[in-house]
Amino acid sequence: MNRSPPDDADPLDRLLAIMARLRDPQGGCPWDLEQSFATIAPYTVEEAYEVADAIERGDLGELRDELGDLLLQVVFHSRMAEEQGAFAFDDVAQAICEKMIRRHPHVFGEASHRDSAAQTVAWEAIKADERAQKAKAAEPASLLDDVPVGLPALTRAVKLAKRAARVGFTWTEASEVMAKLREEVEELDREVAVGDMARLRDELGDVLFVCANIGRMLDIDPEDALRGANAKFMRRFNAIERALAADGRTPEQSDLAEMDGLWNAAKAAERQSD
């Protein structure tokens, strides 16, 4: 029997009803019924990246669709939690409402901030107080314990370093981090000669961690910087493909020397257009 909600229902209520129907043991979707928090989590991360991609491309129509996909992830997790008697979607919404009011006393309370910089300082202080309250209850073993493991590695590296910096464990100048990067690259170079894969992985990780900290010191998001580098690589490689296609060839029919020359030509053309 078709138990889908009517088209004129409140859109959010309709979405919640659709998810409940998909998770209904009696006639629901077999795939949706098999899912758990763990199996859905990768999709949640993927949808967040697709939102970021739509924003990067400036495609508002796509952004609307991707935000819907991301909202579905929230509804999916909330439905599974409700089935376990843990919480429901309304509890999720209520929790974020309370958090936003708590973290904006300059809007919903008596506090006042001169500018966004002062607001950021106050925001971090409120978050630190929230963590302290959680610590009293959960007794975490480390200042770093609640930095989410599931974050992209570069983003997590920045957050770990920021947290350590609050107690003075940090470089004071960007030049110091650059010196550390040169040191780590030299160590990686030595391990390349040895060829021990485990040590190579560790040394490469050290290089990437220091790079993340360079971004932190320069107030540049390393994930954003790497996305830009990826986009630049795609543009220039696409230019190689187009140049070869004009001669009726593919990259497989070229060689490194020719493609490197075409890469440099694409790079020079980009600089001229800037």
N, C-alpha and C positions, 0 to 999 in steps of 0.2 A: 504494500500500500504506500502511495506517495504521501509522505508527511512533511514535505518541504514547507517552510514558512511562506506566507503570502508576499507578493512583490511589494505591497505598500507598507510592509512592516518597517519599523525603525531599522536603518541599515545595520547598526551594531547588534541589535537584538536578533536580526535576521542571520547575521554571521554566527552568533553564538548558537542559534538554533540549528544552523547547518552543521556546525562542528559536532553538536550533540547527536545529531542524526547520523553523521559519519562514524561516530564512536559507539553507536547503539549496537549491543551484542546481537540484537534481533533484527537482522537485515541491514546492518551498517556496512561500511566498506571494509573488506578483509585487510587491505593494506593499512588503512588508518588504525584499525583495531590491533594490529600487530606492533604498532610503534610504542616507544617509551621515551622518557626524557633524553636518554643517552642517544637513541637513534635519530631523534629529531634535532638535537643540538647542532650537528653539522649543517643542516638546512637553515637553521636560524642564523648562523654565522654567514653562510653563503648569501642569504637574502639581504643581510646588512651591507655586505660588499656590493650587491647589485644596486642598492639604494645609492651608495656612494658613487658608483659608476654612472648612474643616471644624472646625478648632480654634477659630476665632472664633465659630462658631455652636454650639460645644459638642456637636457630633454625633459621638459616638465610633464609631458604626457606619459613618458616612460616612468618618471618619478612617481606619478600618481599610482601606476600599476605596481611598481616595486614596493611602495609604502603599504599597499594593500597586502602584498605577499608577506611583508614583515609583520603586519598586524595579525595575519593569519597564524604566524608562529606564536605570537603571544596568546592568542585564543586557544591554539592547540595545547600548549603547555598548561594553560590555566584549566582547560577541560580535563586533562589527565590528572592534575592535582585535585580537582573537585571530585573526581571519581574515587580518589584515595581518601577523601575527607580532610585534605590538608588546607586548601584554600580554593576560592573561585575567582573568576575574572573581576567581579566587583571588589574583591579584597585587594587585588593587584592595583586597580584604579584608585582605590581609597588610599593605599599605601603611598603611591606616588604623589597624590594630592597633598597628603600630610607632609611628605618630604619636601616638596617644592615650597609650601608655605613656611616650613621650618627654616629652609635655606635662603629665604628671601625676606628677612625681617625688615629690610629697607622698603619693601613694597607692601607687605601685609602686617608690619608691626611699626615700632617707633624708631628703629635704627635708621641711619642715613649714611650714604657713601658719596664721596665727592665725585668719583669717576669709576670707570669699569675696573681699573687697576685695584682700587681700594675694595671694590666689591669682590674681586677675585681673591684677595687676601682674606676677607671675611668669610667667603665661601669655603676656602680651605680650612679655616679655623673651625667652622661649624662641622665640616666633615671629620676633622681630627677629633672633635668632641664626640661625634657619633661613634667613631671607632673606639674611643676610650670607653664609652658606655658598653659597647659590645664586648670589649676586652674584659670588663668586670664580670660579665656573664660567662663568656666562653674561655677566658684565660688563654689567649693565643701565646705561643711560645716565642714569637718574633714580631718585630715591627713590620716585617715584610709578608707575614702569613696571609693577609687578606688581599694581596695583589693577585687578581684572577689568573690562574694557570692557562685558561683557554684563550687569553688575548693573543693577537699576533705577536710573534717573538720580539720584533723590534719595538713595538708599542709597550710590551711588558718590560723590556729592558729599560726604557725611559722611565716608566713608573717605579720600577725597583730602585733606580738610581735617584729619582726625585725623593723617594721616601727616605733613603739613606742620607741624602743631603740635608734633610731636616734636622739630623742630629750631628751635622758637621762632617760626615764622611763623604767628601766630594772634592773634586778639583776646584780651584778658585778662578782659574783663567782658561780660556779656550786653548791658548798656546800649550798649556800643560797636557791637555787631552791630545793635541796633535803630536806632541812628543811621545805620548804613550802609544798612539797609533803607529808611529814609525817603529817603535820597539816591538809591537806585536806583529807587524808585517815582517820584520826581520826574523822573528821566531817562526812565523809561518814559512818563510822562505827556507829556513834551515830544515824544517820538517818535510818540506817538499823533496829535498835532496835525499832524506832518509826513506821516505815512502811508507811510514807507519800510519795507516788510515785512521786509527783511533786517535793518535796524537794530532794528525792533520785536522780531524774534525774539531778537536778541542781548540787548537790554535786559530782555526777559521772562526769558531764561535767567539773567541776573545777579540778578534779583529772586528767582527760585526757588533759586539757589545760596545766596544770603544767608539765605533762609528755612530751608534745610537746615542752615546753620550755627547759626541760632537754636536749632533742635532739638538740635544737638550741644552747645551751650553750656548748655542747660537739661536735658540728659540725657533728651530725648524723641526717640524714633525718628520722623522725619518721615513715613516710609512708614506707620507705624502711626497717626499723627495724621491723615494724609490718608484712610486707610481709614475711620477714625471719622467724618470729615467726609462721606465718600461715603455711609456708612450713615445718617447723620443727614439728608442731603439726600433719600435714598430714603424714609425714614420720613415726612418732612414732605410730600413730593410725593404719597406714597400717601394721606396724610390729605386732601390736596386732592382727589384722585380719588374717595375715599370720600364726601366731603362733596357733591361734585357729583353723584355717582351716586345719592345719596339723593333728589335732585331730578330724577332721570332724565336727567342731562346728562353730558357728557364735557368734558375740558379744552378740546377744540376748540370747544365751544359756550359757553365762558366768555371772559373777557378778563383782561389782566394785573392790572388793579386788583382784580378780585374774587379772583383766585388769590393775589395778594399778601396780601389780607386773611385768606384761609383759611390761608396759610402762617404768618402771625403768630399766628393762633389756635392752630395746631398747636404752634408754638414755645412759646406761653404755657402750653398744656396740659402739655407736657413739663416745663416748669419747676415747675409745681405738683405734678407727680408725683415730682419729685426729692426 
